[in-house]
Amino acid sequence: MATTYLRKRTLAESKHLIDTTTIEKVKRRKKAHTSNLVLKLHTRELNTGIKDIFKGTSTSEKFRNIRLKKSIDIFENGLPKHNCILSQSASKIVEISSCSNLLFVLTQGGVCFAFSRENSKKICCINRSPDEIIRSLFLNRKNGSLITVSVMKQDSFSSLKCYSTPLKYILNGKPQQGYLLFESECLRWPGFVEFDEVNGKILTFSAQNSVYKLWDMKNYELQHVIHDDRVQEIKISPGMIMLIYMRIGCHLPIRILDIENAKCLKESKIPLYRNKKIEFIEQFGDKLLIKQENETLHIMDIRTGYVNSLKNAHSLNATAFVALHESELLLTESKGRFYIWNLNGSLVSTFEGNVHSYQDGSNSSLYIIGSQDLLLAFGRKDNNHKEGVIRIVSILTGQHLSSICDDDSTGKNALNEVSAIFYNDERNEIYTGTADGLLHIWSN
């Protein structure tokens, strides 16, 4: 079974966030240099266990004859009666997720609905009060629950509130049975909460007292506390925590901890170019990815200190990337084209993306299947067409494997304005959402 690395962070903001509900855009505000397009992928929830699904079945067969089976207006019966602060103008679907027989849809206005996949009927609205704006969703497979990250009107939408609701209660239309997490934490800006599925951990940062806390994802028990004013950032990768300290001249001090017992595994000083701003730093297993201003992306082996760089990539905007931990590859995007690199810095494949993106950057029109060998991307047929198309591309080879287009008889214009996309491996279904609040279900 494939193990897909997932790290999903939501930051608190100090103002009303009616137009910035997705975590991707919030994170983009903090790191404005990062490409919104690929950030969708970097923070996207990725399914696991898909390798077994595809065994004995070619990709072209798997996606052949996929057609629109169902269209749902998520606001068909009007807005939730209890949610008076939201408006139909904020109906754009920005996040779709699915687990078991449940389908979750989150809108730009912060409303989340749960639907049954058995009959496609709306079960309930996940919002608990008129003042709640849901910013992000996380399906917690460790204990069979949905975690919602919200902001509330009573504190001027400035701090994050996390609720865990068992899926069995949602199936019965009782989302109010959920309970509040991390009540002791003050998650005001620039505080955040981050979910790490592979390690089964949740990281919180309380900016008020500069405290990082690591929690068990299964039972939400506190495991570690890190209180050090010198720590500028924390990165999590499988089995490890990396503490990044304040830069000292041409060096960046880091400390690697064991994620289970917090014991120090290694301390090091990363060499940097003098007087050049650090644009990006990320941990990728025992590799460290570093991008400085006007420099290419460097790949450093933490154990040996050996440094590689992306070959022939000086003109490439390598700040936009996805770490494919399962295949140990990097996916970068530049000017609508995707590039795949190995950890030696060599180019493995490249392909045209032709991906559509809204000017406000709030759409999620890309999706990596959990085995990390296929990319689903929504785009236009060409520059002269309004009609949309979903392309299935091999990440390893760049080969275009299949396309899904509107069927004039049943799905006319269904792919014109896609704002979110999700693949359900259990049902072999693709879900797309639109700026008008329409949910489309595609299947063969």
C-alpha positions as CSV (number, residue, x, y, z in Angstrom):
1,M,0.0,0.0,0.0
2,A,1.3,3.4,-0.9
3,T,2.2,5.8,1.8
4,T,1.6,9.4,0.8
5,Y,3.2,12.2,2.7
6,L,0.7,14.8,3.8
7,R,1.3,18.1,5.6
8,K,-1.5,20.6,5.8
9,R,-1.2,23.9,7.6
10,T,-3.7,26.6,8.3
11,L,-2.6,29.9,9.7
12,A,-4.6,32.4,11.7
13,E,-5.4,35.8,10.3
14,S,-6.1,39.1,12.0
15,K,-9.1,40.0,9.9
16,H,-12.3,38.7,8.4
17,L,-11.5,36.0,5.9
18,I,-14.7,35.7,3.9
19,D,-12.7,35.7,0.6
20,T,-9.7,33.6,1.7
21,T,-11.0,30.3,3.1
22,T,-8.5,27.9,1.6
23,I,-5.3,27.2,3.5
24,E,-3.4,27.5,0.2
25,K,-4.1,31.2,-0.2
26,V,-3.5,31.9,3.5
27,K,-0.1,30.3,3.4
28,R,0.6,32.1,0.1
29,R,0.1,35.4,1.9
30,K,2.8,34.5,4.4
31,K,5.2,33.3,1.6
32,A,4.2,35.5,-1.3
33,H,7.0,34.1,-3.5
34,T,5.5,30.6,-3.6
35,S,3.5,29.8,-6.7
36,N,-0.2,29.4,-5.8
37,L,-0.7,26.8,-8.6
38,V,1.7,24.3,-7.1
39,L,1.0,25.2,-3.6
40,K,-2.4,23.7,-4.2
41,L,-0.6,20.4,-4.7
42,H,1.8,20.8,-1.9
43,T,-0.9,21.2,0.7
44,R,-3.5,19.0,-1.0
45,E,-4.8,16.1,0.9
46,L,-3.6,13.0,-1.0
47,N,-5.4,9.6,-1.0
48,T,-3.5,6.5,0.0
49,G,-3.6,2.9,-1.0
50,I,-4.2,3.5,-4.7
51,K,-1.5,1.2,-6.0
52,D,-3.6,-1.8,-5.3
53,I,-6.6,-0.2,-7.0
54,F,-4.7,0.1,-10.3
55,K,-3.1,-3.3,-10.3
56,G,-4.1,-5.3,-13.4
57,T,-5.9,-2.3,-14.9
58,S,-4.3,0.2,-17.2
59,T,-4.7,3.9,-16.5
60,S,-6.4,4.4,-19.9
61,E,-8.9,1.7,-19.0
62,K,-9.5,3.1,-15.6
63,F,-10.5,6.5,-16.9
64,R,-12.1,5.4,-20.2
65,N,-15.7,6.4,-20.8
66,I,-15.8,8.6,-17.6
67,R,-18.9,10.8,-18.0
68,L,-20.9,13.2,-15.9
69,K,-23.2,11.1,-13.8
70,K,-24.7,13.7,-11.4
71,S,-24.9,17.5,-11.0
72,I,-25.7,18.9,-7.5
73,D,-26.5,22.5,-6.7
74,I,-25.1,22.6,-3.1
75,F,-27.3,25.6,-2.4
76,E,-30.4,24.1,-4.0
77,N,-32.4,24.5,-0.8
78,G,-31.0,27.8,0.0
79,L,-28.2,28.8,2.4
80,P,-28.2,27.2,5.9
81,K,-30.9,28.9,7.9
82,H,-28.5,29.3,10.8
83,N,-25.8,30.9,8.9
84,C,-26.8,34.5,8.4
85,I,-23.4,36.1,7.7
86,L,-22.8,34.2,4.5
87,S,-24.0,35.1,1.0
88,Q,-24.6,33.3,-2.3
89,S,-21.7,35.4,-3.8
90,A,-19.3,33.3,-1.7
91,S,-20.6,30.1,-3.2
92,K,-17.4,29.1,-5.1
93,I,-16.4,25.5,-4.2
94,V,-12.7,25.7,-3.0
95,E,-12.2,22.2,-1.4
96,I,-13.7,18.8,-1.9
97,S,-12.9,15.7,0.1
98,S,-14.3,12.2,0.4
99,C,-14.1,9.3,2.8
100,S,-16.2,6.1,3.0
101,N,-19.8,7.1,2.0
102,L,-19.3,10.8,2.7
103,L,-18.5,13.7,0.4
104,F,-17.5,17.1,1.9
105,V,-17.7,20.4,0.0
106,L,-16.3,23.6,1.3
107,T,-17.1,27.0,-0.2
108,Q,-15.2,30.2,-0.4
109,G,-17.7,31.7,2.1
110,G,-16.7,29.2,4.7
111,V,-19.8,26.9,4.5
112,C,-19.2,23.1,4.5
113,F,-21.8,20.6,3.4
114,A,-21.8,16.8,3.8
115,F,-23.4,14.6,1.1
116,S,-24.1,10.9,1.0
117,R,-22.4,9.1,-1.9
118,E,-25.0,6.4,-1.8
119,N,-27.8,8.7,-3.0
120,S,-26.0,12.0,-3.5
121,K,-28.3,13.8,-1.1
122,K,-27.2,16.5,1.3
123,I,-26.9,15.2,4.9
124,C,-26.2,18.3,6.8
125,C,-24.3,21.6,7.1
126,I,-21.1,21.1,9.1
127,N,-21.1,24.7,10.4
128,R,-22.1,24.8,14.0
129,S,-23.3,28.4,14.4
130,P,-24.2,31.5,12.3
131,D,-20.8,33.0,13.2
132,E,-18.5,30.2,12.1
133,I,-16.5,30.3,8.9
134,I,-14.7,27.1,8.2
135,R,-11.3,27.7,6.7
136,S,-10.1,24.1,6.1
137,L,-11.0,20.4,6.3
138,F,-8.9,17.4,7.3
139,L,-10.1,13.8,7.2
140,N,-8.5,12.1,10.2
141,R,-8.2,8.5,9.1
142,K,-6.4,7.7,12.4
143,N,-9.7,7.8,14.3
144,G,-12.4,8.2,11.7
145,S,-13.3,11.8,12.2
146,L,-13.5,15.1,10.3
147,I,-11.4,18.0,11.7
148,T,-12.6,21.4,10.7
149,V,-10.5,24.6,11.2
150,S,-12.6,27.6,11.7
151,V,-12.7,31.3,12.7
152,M,-15.5,32.9,14.6
153,K,-17.2,36.3,14.5
154,Q,-17.0,36.8,18.3
155,D,-13.2,37.2,18.2
156,S,-13.2,39.1,15.0
157,F,-12.2,36.0,13.0
158,S,-8.7,36.3,14.4
159,S,-8.0,32.9,16.0
160,L,-8.4,29.3,14.8
161,K,-10.8,26.9,16.4
162,C,-10.4,23.1,15.7
163,Y,-13.3,20.7,16.0
164,S,-13.2,16.9,15.7
165,T,-16.4,15.2,14.6
166,P,-16.7,11.4,14.3
167,L,-17.9,10.5,10.8
168,K,-20.7,8.3,12.3
169,Y,-22.3,11.4,13.7
170,I,-22.1,13.3,10.4
171,L,-23.7,10.3,8.7
172,N,-26.6,10.7,11.1
173,G,-26.8,14.4,10.5
174,K,-25.4,15.4,13.9
175,P,-22.3,17.5,13.3
176,Q,-22.9,19.3,16.6
177,Q,-21.7,16.1,18.4
178,G,-18.1,17.2,17.5
179,Y,-15.8,18.6,20.2
180,L,-13.3,21.4,20.5
181,L,-9.6,20.6,20.3
182,F,-6.6,22.4,21.8
183,E,-8.6,24.5,24.1
184,S,-5.5,25.5,26.0
185,E,-3.9,27.0,22.9
186,C,-4.2,30.6,21.6
187,L,-4.0,30.2,17.8
188,R,-4.0,33.9,16.9
189,W,-2.0,35.3,14.0
190,P,0.7,34.3,13.3
191,G,-0.2,31.0,15.0
192,F,-1.2,27.9,13.1
193,V,-2.2,24.3,13.1
194,E,-0.6,21.7,10.9
195,F,-1.7,18.1,10.2
196,D,0.9,15.5,9.4
197,E,-0.8,12.3,8.3
198,V,2.2,10.0,7.8
199,N,3.6,10.6,11.3
200,G,0.1,10.8,12.8
201,K,0.9,14.1,14.4
202,I,-0.7,17.6,14.8
203,L,1.6,20.6,15.3
204,T,0.3,23.8,16.8
205,F,2.0,27.1,17.2
206,S,0.9,29.7,19.8
207,A,2.5,33.0,18.8
208,Q,1.5,34.6,22.0
209,N,4.1,32.7,24.0
210,S,6.2,31.2,21.1
211,V,5.3,27.6,22.0
212,Y,5.2,24.7,19.5
213,K,3.3,21.7,20.6
214,L,3.1,18.2,19.0
215,W,-0.1,16.2,19.5
216,D,-1.1,12.6,18.7
217,M,-3.5,12.5,15.8
218,K,-5.4,9.4,17.1
219,N,-6.3,10.5,20.6
220,Y,-5.2,14.2,20.6
221,E,-2.9,13.8,23.6
222,L,0.0,16.2,24.0
223,Q,3.4,14.6,23.2
224,H,6.1,17.3,23.0
225,V,6.5,21.0,23.8
226,I,9.1,23.1,22.1
227,H,9.7,26.5,23.7
228,D,12.6,28.4,22.1
229,D,12.4,32.0,21.0
230,R,15.3,31.4,18.6
231,V,13.3,29.0,16.5
232,Q,12.0,30.7,13.3
233,E,10.3,27.7,11.7
234,I,9.6,24.0,12.2
235,K,9.4,21.5,9.4
236,I,8.1,17.9,9.7
237,S,9.1,14.9,7.5
238,P,8.7,11.2,8.1
239,G,10.2,10.4,11.5
240,M,11.8,13.7,12.0
241,I,11.3,17.3,13.1
242,M,13.6,20.1,11.9
243,L,14.0,23.2,13.9
244,I,15.2,26.2,11.9
245,Y,16.9,28.9,13.9
246,M,17.8,32.5,13.2
247,R,20.2,33.1,10.4
248,I,23.8,33.9,11.6
249,G,25.8,35.6,8.7
250,C,26.4,33.0,6.0
251,H,25.0,30.1,8.0
252,L,21.6,28.8,9.0
253,P,21.6,26.7,12.2
254,I,19.2,23.7,12.2
255,R,18.5,20.9,14.6
256,I,16.9,17.5,13.7
257,L,14.8,15.8,16.4
258,D,13.3,12.3,16.5
259,I,9.5,12.9,16.2
260,E,8.6,10.2,18.7
261,N,10.9,11.1,21.6
262,A,12.2,14.6,20.7
263,K,15.8,13.4,21.0
264,C,18.4,15.3,19.0
265,L,19.6,13.4,16.0
266,K,21.8,16.0,14.4
267,E,22.8,19.7,14.7
268,S,24.2,21.5,11.7
269,K,24.9,24.9,10.1
270,I,23.7,25.2,6.5
271,P,26.0,27.4,4.3
272,L,24.2,30.3,2.6
273,Y,25.1,33.0,0.0
274,R,25.9,36.2,1.8
275,N,23.4,39.0,1.6
276,K,20.9,36.9,-0.3
277,K,17.4,36.4,1.1
278,I,16.2,32.9,1.8
279,E,13.1,32.5,-0.3
280,F,12.4,28.9,0.5
281,I,13.6,26.0,2.8
282,E,12.0,22.6,3.1
283,Q,12.9,19.2,4.5
284,F,12.5,16.1,2.2
285,G,13.5,13.1,4.3
286,D,17.3,13.4,4.8
287,K,17.5,16.1,2.2
288,L,17.2,19.8,2.6
289,L,15.8,22.0,-0.2
290,I,17.1,25.6,-0.1
291,K,16.2,28.4,-2.5
292,Q,17.8,31.9,-2.1
293,E,17.1,35.0,-4.1
294,N,18.3,34.8,-7.7
295,E,19.8,31.3,-7.1
296,T,18.6,27.9,-8.3
297,L,17.2,25.4,-5.9
298,H,19.9,23.5,-4.0
299,I,19.5,20.0,-2.5
300,M,21.6,19.3,0.5
301,D,22.2,15.9,2.1
302,I,21.8,16.5,5.8
303,R,24.0,13.5,6.8
304,T,27.0,14.3,4.6
305,G,26.6,18.0,3.8
306,Y,26.9,17.3,0.0
307,V,25.0,19.8,-2.1
308,N,23.3,19.3,-5.5
309,S,21.4,21.8,-7.5
310,L,18.7,21.5,-10.2
311,K,20.7,21.2,-13.4
312,N,19.9,23.7,-16.2
313,A,17.3,25.3,-14.0
314,H,18.7,28.8,-13.5
315,S,15.8,30.5,-15.2
316,L,13.2,28.2,-13.6
317,N,11.1,29.4,-10.8
318,A,11.9,26.5,-8.5
319,T,10.2,28.1,-5.5
320,A,7.1,26.4,-6.8
321,F,7.4,22.7,-6.1
322,V,5.7,19.6,-4.7
323,A,7.8,17.0,-2.8
324,L,6.7,13.6,-4.0
325,H,8.0,11.5,-1.0
326,E,6.7,8.2,-2.3
327,S,8.7,8.4,-5.5
328,E,11.5,10.6,-4.1
329,L,10.9,13.2,-6.9
330,L,10.3,16.9,-7.1
331,L,7.6,18.5,-9.2
332,T,8.0,22.1,-10.1
333,E,5.9,24.5,-12.2
334,S,7.0,27.4,-14.3
335,K,4.9,29.4,-16.7
336,G,2.3,26.6,-17.1
337,R,4.9,23.8,-17.6
338,F,5.7,21.1,-15.2
339,Y,9.2,19.6,-14.5
340,I,10.0,16.5,-12.6
341,W,13.4,16.2,-10.9
342,N,15.2,13.5,-8.9
343,L,17.1,14.2,-5.8
344,N,20.4,14.2,-7.7
345,G,19.1,17.4,-9.4
346,S,18.6,15.8,-12.8
347,L,15.5,16.4,-15.0
348,V,13.3,13.2,-15.2
349,S,10.4,14.5,-17.3
350,T,8.6,17.6,-18.4
351,F,5.1,18.3,-19.7
352,E,2.8,21.1,-20.6
353,G,0.3,21.9,-17.8
354,N,-2.1,24.3,-19.6
355,V,-3.8,24.7,-16.2
356,H,-6.6,27.2,-15.6
357,S,-6.3,29.4,-12.6
358,Y,-8.5,32.2,-11.2
359,Q,-7.1,35.6,-10.7
360,D,-7.9,35.5,-7.0
361,G,-5.8,32.2,-6.7
362,S,-8.5,30.5,-4.7
363,N,-9.1,27.5,-6.9
364,S,-7.8,24.0,-6.5
365,S,-7.7,22.7,-10.1
366,L,-4.8,20.2,-9.7
367,Y,-4.8,16.8,-8.0
368,I,-2.1,14.2,-7.5
369,I,-3.3,10.7,-7.1
370,G,-2.1,9.1,-3.9
371,S,0.4,6.7,-5.5
372,Q,2.1,9.9,-6.8
373,D,2.4,8.6,-10.4
374,L,-0.6,10.4,-11.9
375,L,-1.6,14.1,-12.1
376,L,-5.2,15.2,-12.7
377,A,-5.3,18.8,-14.0
378,F,-8.2,21.0,-15.1
379,G,-7.4,23.3,-18.0
380,R,-8.7,24.6,-21.4
381,K,-8.7,22.6,-24.6
382,D,-6.6,25.4,-26.0
383,N,-6.2,29.1,-25.7
384,N,-9.2,29.8,-28.0
385,H,-11.7,27.6,-26.2
386,K,-13.9,28.2,-23.2
387,E,-14.5,24.5,-22.8
388,G,-12.6,22.8,-20.1
389,V,-10.9,19.5,-20.0
390,I,-9.4,17.3,-17.2
391,R,-6.1,15.7,-18.3
392,I,-4.6,12.6,-16.7
393,V,-0.8,12.8,-17.1
394,S,2.0,10.3,-16.0
395,I,4.3,12.2,-13.6
396,L,7.2,9.9,-14.3
397,T,7.1,10.1,-18.1
398,G,5.1,13.3,-18.8
399,Q,2.9,11.2,-21.1
400,H,-0.7,12.4,-21.6
401,L,-2.7,9.3,-20.8
402,S,-6.3,10.3,-21.0
403,S,-8.7,13.3,-21.1
404,I,-12.2,13.9,-19.8
405,C,-14.4,16.4,-21.7
406,D,-17.9,17.7,-21.5
407,D,-20.5,15.3,-23.0
408,D,-22.9,17.6,-24.9
409,S,-25.8,15.3,-24.1
410,T,-25.4,15.2,-20.4
411,G,-22.7,17.5,-19.2
412,K,-22.7,20.7,-21.3
413,N,-20.6,23.4,-19.7
414,A,-19.9,21.3,-16.6
415,L,-16.1,21.9,-17.1
416,N,-16.3,25.5,-18.0
417,E,-15.4,27.0,-14.6
418,V,-13.9,24.3,-12.4
419,S,-12.6,25.6,-9.0
420,A,-11.8,22.4,-7.2
421,I,-11.1,18.7,-8.1
422,F,-10.9,15.5,-6.1
423,Y,-10.4,11.8,-7.0
424,N,-12.1,9.0,-5.1
425,D,-10.1,5.9,-5.5
426,E,-12.6,3.6,-3.8
427,R,-15.3,4.5,-6.4
428,N,-13.1,5.5,-9.3
429,E,-15.0,8.8,-9.3
430,I,-13.8,12.4,-10.0
431,Y,-15.6,15.2,-8.2
432,T,-15.4,18.8,-9.6
433,G,-16.7,22.0,-8.1
434,T,-17.5,25.3,-9.8
435,A,-17.5,29.0,-9.0
436,D,-21.3,28.9,-9.0
437,G,-21.5,26.3,-6.3
438,L,-22.2,23.3,-8.5
439,L,-20.8,19.9,-7.6
440,H,-20.3,17.4,-10.5
441,I,-19.7,13.7,-10.1
442,W,-17.9,11.9,-13.0
443,S,-17.8,8.1,-13.3
444,N,-17.6,5.2,-15.7
